[in-house]
Each structure stands twice: as C-alpha cells, then as structure tokens.
Amino acid sequence: MDDNGAVEPPAQMRHPRVADLLADTLRSRILSGELPDGTLLPKQSALLEEFGVSKLAAREALRILETEGLITIRRGKAGGSVVHAPKRDSVAYMLALVLESRQAALPDVGFALQQIEPFCASLCAQRPDRHTAVVPELRRAHESLVEAIETGDEKRAVPASREFHEAIVRLCGNETLFVVAGALETLWTAQESDWSELATTAGFFPEPALRRQALQEHAEALALIEAGDADGVARLLRSHLQTAQQYPMTGVSPDQRVQATLLRPVQPTEGA
C-alpha cells in the first residue's frame, strides 16, 4: 500500500520478466516480417550481446515462442531456431481442436459455413475491382472443376470444388473474414477430402448428374459476382451449400465429429 492508501500491484505485474520482454521483441519482429518465415533466429550468443540478457532468460524466451508455434528449436550441430510466421492452417488446426473438444459434429461446421460463405460471396460481388481481382481467380478455379468432371477425375473433383469455395472467402476483401472464415473453410476441406478418399474406395461418390448440378451452380455464382449481384449470389450459395454439404455425409453418421488430426501440422524431422 502506498502513502495514499492505494494497493500496489505485485512487483511482477509492474515489471515484466526479462524473458517475456525478449519474447515480445522477437515476436514483434516475426509478425512484422523483419524475421521472415523459414529463416533462423540470431544465435543465442548474438541475442545475449544485443539485449544484454542472461542465457537463462534467452532460453526461456525461446521456449515461449516455441510454445506459441512461432519457432521450432532444432538441436545438434545444424541446429537453431527456425521462424514460423502465423498461417491460416494453424488457426484452422486450433479451431478443430476446440471443436473436437466440444464434440462438435460435422453438420455444425457445415451450418456455420452456410451463414458465413454467402456473406463473403456478396462482398466479392460488391468489390469495385471484382473484374480484375476476383472474377479471373474464380474462373480459373471453376475451369479446374469443369476439367475434373469432364474427364471423370473423381479424386481431383473435390479439391477443385473446394478451391472455388475457398477462393470466395479469400477474395472477399476483408482480412478478418479471410482468416476466420478461411480457417473454417480449411477445416471443412480437410474433412471433405477425407470423405472423398473413402467415397472413391467404397463407390458411393455422388452421381454425375449431381456433380454437374453443382458445377452449374458454381457457374451461376461466378456470373452473379461478375454482375455485382450481391443479394443474388448470397441466396444461390446458401442453397448450393445446403445441397453440396450432403455429399460428405453420404455413408457417414450425422453424428460424425470434427477430427483435428486431419489438420495436424507436419512436424519437421530432427536435423532436417
């Protein structure tokens, strides 16, 4: 308590630990791009010289960053701390972990997409630069799906279809929606890809007529975005998703839970 009777906060709250401060500085450099993805952090000796901290504080700061997934510490002669810039796939994996812990079923994820993706499509249609920044990429994704269906390439059809949907979110023009909705798209894509392999092997892939219907709806969505019809494309996509999401549930229990392992990041081998 000070002279005025106010309760003073604990010293550790007033003065952050040296390790935390060093982690804050290095984290800021990673997030700003000063330390690019895939590069090595400065060696421990360089950190000690630059910041004047102890070896213990430096090691603890690196452990903090490793726990956050921002670096991977490699041991051995070829060791070092490899920088990992945050990626949307990492967000999707953490989202999947949370949903699996809450025992969320796949239809729950699908319903969320039915609400979010049509809104992203309407934003695409409202972009004044949609003819150059949106339509060409969506058309490329659509043509990839056309080729997969016309050649009967079932293994390519699902990734091509998901590419179209992911592009709608990626091109909506809002970074926050891109990260949040994009993580949801990535999660659904992983579950649908797993189903696709099962469906191809078991022989219950959707009938060609249903696949062509989905293809036609993609073409209509592309046309509506190109025409700037935000309301029209939102309505179309909502209906399209309700139908398309039935495919991954074919031969699967409606209570099938989210599987976070399908999005688990591949860990680098020691010394790689």
RODO-2510 file (C-alpha; in nm, 4 decimals, decimal comma):
residues 272
     n   res          X          Y          Z
     1     m     0,0000     0,0000     0,0000
     2     d     0,1416     0,3421    -0,0937
     3     d     0,1299     0,6671     0,1061
     4     n    -0,2187     0,7444    -0,0309
     5     g    -0,3614     0,4134     0,0831
     6     a    -0,3793     0,2594    -0,2668
     7     v    -0,2910    -0,1057    -0,3029
     8     e     0,0198    -0,1503    -0,5158
     9     p     0,0189    -0,4309    -0,7749
    10     p     0,2703    -0,7110    -0,7280
    11     a     0,6190    -0,6294    -0,8500
    12     q     0,5978    -0,8933    -1,1234
    13     m     0,2964    -0,7113    -1,2688
    14     r     0,4724    -0,3736    -1,2637
    15     h     0,7942    -0,5083    -1,4104
    16     p     0,7578    -0,7801    -1,6757
    17     r     1,0213    -1,0516    -1,6671
    18     v     1,3245    -1,0153    -1,8917
    19     a     1,2316    -1,3367    -2,0772
    20     d     0,8836    -1,2008    -2,1527
    21     l     1,0253    -0,8727    -2,2813
    22     l     1,2726    -1,0528    -2,5057
    23     a     0,9954    -1,2818    -2,6337
    24     d     0,7805    -0,9736    -2,7029
    25     t     1,0573    -0,8130    -2,9082
    26     l     1,1317    -1,1264    -3,1118
    27     r     0,7605    -1,1938    -3,1619
    28     s     0,7140    -0,8411    -3,2948
    29     r     0,9975    -0,8931    -3,5437
    30     i     0,8417    -1,2185    -3,6633
    31     l     0,4935    -1,0705    -3,7039
    32     s     0,6279    -0,7622    -3,8846
    33     g     0,8245    -0,9767    -4,1278
    34     e     1,1602    -0,8468    -4,0099
    35     l     1,2357    -1,2115    -3,9326
    36     p     1,0818    -1,3891    -4,2341
    37     d     0,9195    -1,7295    -4,2316
    38     g     1,1708    -2,0119    -4,2638
    39     t     1,4739    -1,8108    -4,1577
    40     l     1,6780    -1,8685    -3,8425
    41     l     1,6674    -1,6525    -3,5340
    42     p     2,0023    -1,4985    -3,4400
    43     k     2,2209    -1,7390    -3,2437
    44     q     2,1965    -1,7277    -2,8675
    45     s     2,5324    -1,5510    -2,8415
    46     a     2,4027    -1,2744    -3,0689
    47     l     2,0855    -1,2367    -2,8595
    48     l     2,2908    -1,2111    -2,5428
    49     e     2,5094    -0,9427    -2,6972
    50     e     2,2212    -0,7407    -2,8491
    51     f     1,9868    -0,7458    -2,5497
    52     g     2,2269    -0,7940    -2,2604
    53     v     2,0217    -1,0756    -2,1088
    54     s     2,1274    -1,3950    -1,9372
    55     k     2,1414    -1,7347    -2,1059
    56     l     1,8539    -1,8475    -1,8836
    57     a     1,6326    -1,5562    -1,9941
    58     a     1,7172    -1,6160    -2,3601
    59     r     1,6345    -1,9869    -2,3349
    60     e     1,3066    -1,9115    -2,1608
    61     a     1,2122    -1,6517    -2,4251
    62     l     1,2723    -1,9092    -2,6991
    63     r     1,0592    -2,1625    -2,5136
    64     i     0,7762    -1,9087    -2,5018
    65     l     0,7950    -1,8552    -2,8780
    66     e     0,8175    -2,2303    -2,9413
    67     t     0,5049    -2,2900    -2,7326
    68     e     0,3257    -2,0285    -2,9435
    69     g     0,4334    -2,2099    -3,2609
    70     l     0,6356    -1,9136    -3,3846
    71     i     0,9657    -2,1028    -3,3862
    72     t     1,0934    -2,4589    -3,3900
    73     i     1,4098    -2,5209    -3,1911
    74     r     1,6409    -2,7693    -3,3606
    75     r     1,9151    -2,9377    -3,1654
    76     g     2,2508    -3,0599    -3,2854
    77     k     2,5324    -2,9126    -3,4906
    78     a     2,2938    -2,7922    -3,7616
    79     g     2,0528    -2,6609    -3,5003
    80     g     1,8967    -2,3232    -3,4490
    81     s     1,5553    -2,1638    -3,4065
    82     v     1,3509    -2,1696    -3,7283
    83     v     1,0943    -1,8925    -3,7669
    84     h     0,7305    -1,9808    -3,8462
    85     a     0,5102    -1,6889    -3,9488
    86     p     0,1494    -1,7481    -3,8351
    87     k    -0,0570    -1,9243    -4,1025
    88     r    -0,4275    -1,9778    -4,1555
    89     d    -0,3762    -2,3533    -4,1409
    90     s    -0,2569    -2,3130    -3,7834
    91     v    -0,5749    -2,1228    -3,6977
    92     a    -0,7799    -2,3994    -3,8585
    93     y    -0,5989    -2,6637    -3,6541
    94     m    -0,6582    -2,4802    -3,3263
    95     l    -1,0230    -2,4301    -3,4240
    96     a    -1,0538    -2,8017    -3,4959
    97     l    -0,9002    -2,8856    -3,1576
    98     v    -1,1537    -2,6653    -2,9800
    99     l    -1,4465    -2,8039    -3,1792
   100     e    -1,3369    -3,1632    -3,1242
   101     s    -1,3023    -3,0984    -2,7509
   102     r    -1,6603    -2,9696    -2,7559
   103     q    -1,7662    -3,2780    -2,9555
   104     a    -1,8935    -3,0657    -3,2451
   105     a    -2,0435    -3,2692    -3,5303
   106     l    -1,9709    -3,2020    -3,8987
   107     p    -2,3219    -3,0653    -3,9691
   108     d    -2,2484    -2,7985    -3,7078
   109     v    -1,9449    -2,6865    -3,9084
   110     g    -2,1424    -2,7026    -4,2324
   111     f    -2,4179    -2,4813    -4,0928
   112     a    -2,1632    -2,2184    -3,9876
   113     l    -2,0264    -2,2147    -4,3422
   114     q    -2,3784    -2,1755    -4,4809
   115     q    -2,4035    -1,8480    -4,2883
   116     i    -2,0565    -1,7088    -4,3490
   117     e    -1,9609    -1,8037    -4,7047
   118     p    -2,2671    -1,6450    -4,8749
   119     f    -2,1805    -1,3188    -4,6992
   120     c    -1,8246    -1,3430    -4,8311
   121     a    -1,9653    -1,4018    -5,1805
   122     s    -2,1788    -1,0888    -5,1504
   123     l    -1,8671    -0,8913    -5,0545
   124     c    -1,6913    -1,0284    -5,3630
   125     a    -1,9798    -0,9037    -5,5755
   126     q    -1,9557    -0,5586    -5,4166
   127     r    -1,5859    -0,5114    -5,4822
   128     p    -1,5361    -0,2351    -5,7404
   129     d    -1,2267    -0,4193    -5,8651
   130     r    -1,4003    -0,7585    -5,8878
   131     h    -1,3476    -0,7829    -6,2658
   132     t    -0,9702    -0,7880    -6,2198
   133     a    -0,9159    -0,9057    -5,8609
   134     v    -1,1936    -1,1621    -5,8120
   135     v    -1,3511    -1,2948    -6,1316
   136     p    -1,0289    -1,4195    -6,3011
   137     e    -0,9305    -1,6327    -5,9989
   138     l    -1,2797    -1,7719    -5,9542
   139     r    -1,2921    -1,8532    -6,3245
   140     r    -0,9635    -2,0439    -6,3044
   141     a    -1,0933    -2,2450    -6,0091
   142     h    -1,4199    -2,3116    -6,1935
   143     e    -1,2411    -2,4263    -6,5080
   144     s    -1,0344    -2,6660    -6,2984
   145     l    -1,3562    -2,8232    -6,1699
   146     v    -1,5017    -2,8388    -6,5216
   147     e    -1,1968    -3,0309    -6,6410
   148     a    -1,2095    -3,2709    -6,3439
   149     i    -1,5755    -3,3540    -6,4016
   150     e    -1,5495    -3,3829    -6,7801
   151     t    -1,2553    -3,6226    -6,7515
   152     g    -1,4185    -3,8202    -6,4708
   153     d    -1,1314    -3,7447    -6,2344
   154     e    -1,3122    -3,8017    -5,9040
   155     k    -1,0009    -3,7527    -5,6934
   156     r    -0,9491    -3,4090    -5,8458
   157     a    -1,3172    -3,3050    -5,8362
   158     v    -1,3421    -3,2468    -5,4617
   159     p    -1,0187    -3,0385    -5,4308
   160     a    -1,1221    -2,8365    -5,7370
   161     s    -1,4646    -2,7670    -5,5898
   162     r    -1,3148    -2,6674    -5,2552
   163     e    -1,0693    -2,4398    -5,4358
   164     f    -1,3653    -2,2419    -5,5727
   165     h    -1,5261    -2,2041    -5,2304
   166     e    -1,2015    -2,1134    -5,0572
   167     a    -1,1325    -1,8512    -5,3240
   168     i    -1,4650    -1,6816    -5,2488
   169     v    -1,3579    -1,6346    -4,8873
   170     r    -1,0008    -1,5390    -4,9761
   171     l    -1,1159    -1,2722    -5,2227
   172     c    -1,3911    -1,1134    -5,0123
   173     g    -1,1660    -0,8154    -4,9366
   174     n    -1,1846    -0,8353    -4,5568
   175     e    -0,8732    -0,9684    -4,3841
   176     t    -1,0530    -1,0686    -4,0637
   177     l    -1,3160    -1,2662    -4,2517
   178     f    -1,0419    -1,4225    -4,4629
   179     v    -0,8638    -1,5522    -4,1526
   180     v    -1,1721    -1,6584    -3,9543
   181     a    -1,3915    -1,7887    -4,2373
   182     g    -1,0841    -1,9169    -4,4198
   183     a    -0,9939    -2,1313    -4,1193
   184     l    -1,3452    -2,2731    -4,1238
   185     e    -1,3126    -2,3467    -4,4963
   186     t    -0,9794    -2,5192    -4,4374
   187     l    -1,1341    -2,7297    -4,1631
   188     w    -1,4249    -2,8361    -4,3847
   189     t    -1,1914    -2,9083    -4,6770
   190     a    -0,9868    -3,1466    -4,4617
   191     q    -1,2984    -3,3352    -4,3516
   192     e    -1,4363    -3,3462    -4,7079
   193     s    -1,1049    -3,4661    -4,8524
   194     d    -1,1036    -3,7497    -4,6003
   195     w    -1,4583    -3,8409    -4,7050
   196     s    -1,3610    -3,8199    -5,0736
   197     e    -1,0970    -4,0890    -5,0338
   198     l    -1,3457    -4,3118    -4,8531
   199     a    -1,6196    -4,2451    -5,1092
   200     t    -1,3923    -4,3223    -5,4039
   201     t    -1,2827    -4,6507    -5,2489
   202     a    -1,6299    -4,7547    -5,1341
   203     g    -1,8020    -4,6450    -5,4547
   204     f    -2,0620    -4,4052    -5,3144
   205     f    -1,9336    -4,0902    -5,4833
   206     p    -2,2227    -3,8602    -5,5937
   207     e    -2,3922    -3,9391    -5,9236
   208     p    -2,2617    -3,7464    -6,2288
   209     a    -2,5925    -3,5573    -6,2544
   210     l    -2,5497    -3,4187    -5,9036
   211     r    -2,1920    -3,3193    -5,9736
   212     r    -2,2963    -3,1382    -6,2896
   213     q    -2,5667    -2,9560    -6,0944
   214     a    -2,3018    -2,8338    -5,8509
   215     l    -2,0863    -2,7287    -6,1440
   216     q    -2,3736    -2,5299    -6,2939
   217     e    -2,4366    -2,3552    -5,9642
   218     h    -2,0691    -2,2587    -5,9452
   219     a    -2,1017    -2,1065    -6,2918
   220     e    -2,4126    -1,9147    -6,1855
   221     a    -2,2395    -1,7867    -5,8725
   222     l    -1,9473    -1,6675    -6,0827
   223     a    -2,1822    -1,4851    -6,3187
   224     l    -2,3685    -1,3172    -6,0317
   225     i    -2,0444    -1,1975    -5,8750
   226     e    -1,9272    -1,0641    -6,2094
   227     a    -2,2609    -0,8803    -6,2489
   228     g    -2,2326    -0,7335    -5,8992
   229     d    -2,5483    -0,9052    -5,7733
   230     a    -2,4609    -0,9341    -5,4036
   231     d    -2,8045    -1,0473    -5,2847
   232     g    -2,8480    -1,2947    -5,5681
   233     v    -2,5163    -1,4713    -5,5167
   234     a    -2,5735    -1,4927    -5,1394
   235     r    -2,9099    -1,6643    -5,1933
   236     l    -2,7667    -1,9006    -5,4529
   237     l    -2,4671    -2,0013    -5,2440
   238     r    -2,6753    -2,0646    -4,9347
   239     s    -2,8956    -2,3051    -5,1299
   240     h    -2,5943    -2,4584    -5,3055
   241     l    -2,4124    -2,5279    -4,9787
   242     q    -2,7145    -2,6942    -4,8247
   243     t    -2,7151    -2,9408    -5,1153
   244     a    -2,3388    -2,9777    -5,1611
   245     q    -2,2764    -3,0492    -4,7940
   246     q    -2,4928    -3,3590    -4,8156
   247     y    -2,2174    -3,5303    -5,0186
   248     p    -1,9602    -3,5594    -4,7378
   249     m    -2,2293    -3,7043    -4,5134
   250     t    -2,3030    -3,9882    -4,7575
   251     g    -2,2048    -4,3110    -4,5859
   252     v    -2,1089    -4,1162    -4,2725
   253     s    -2,3015    -4,0889    -3,9475
   254     p    -2,4655    -3,7471    -3,8985
   255     d    -2,3039    -3,7518    -3,5546
   256     q    -1,9543    -3,7730    -3,7059
   257     r    -1,7297    -3,5433    -3,5033
   258     v    -1,4687    -3,2985    -3,6207
   259     q    -1,1294    -3,4712    -3,6431
   260     a    -0,8488    -3,2332    -3,5588
   261     t    -0,5856    -3,4894    -3,6595
   262     l    -0,6778    -3,4269    -4,0237
   263     l    -0,5321    -3,0769    -3,9905
   264     r    -0,2379    -3,1543    -3,7653
   265     p     0,0730    -2,9697    -3,8891
   266     v     0,3564    -3,1897    -4,0154
   267     q     0,6474    -3,1601    -3,7755
   268     p     0,9952    -3,1289    -3,9253
   269     t     1,2276    -3,4219    -3,8604
   270     e     1,5172    -3,3703    -3,6245
   271     g     1,8103    -3,2138    -3,8048
   272     a     1,6137    -3,1563    -4,1259
***
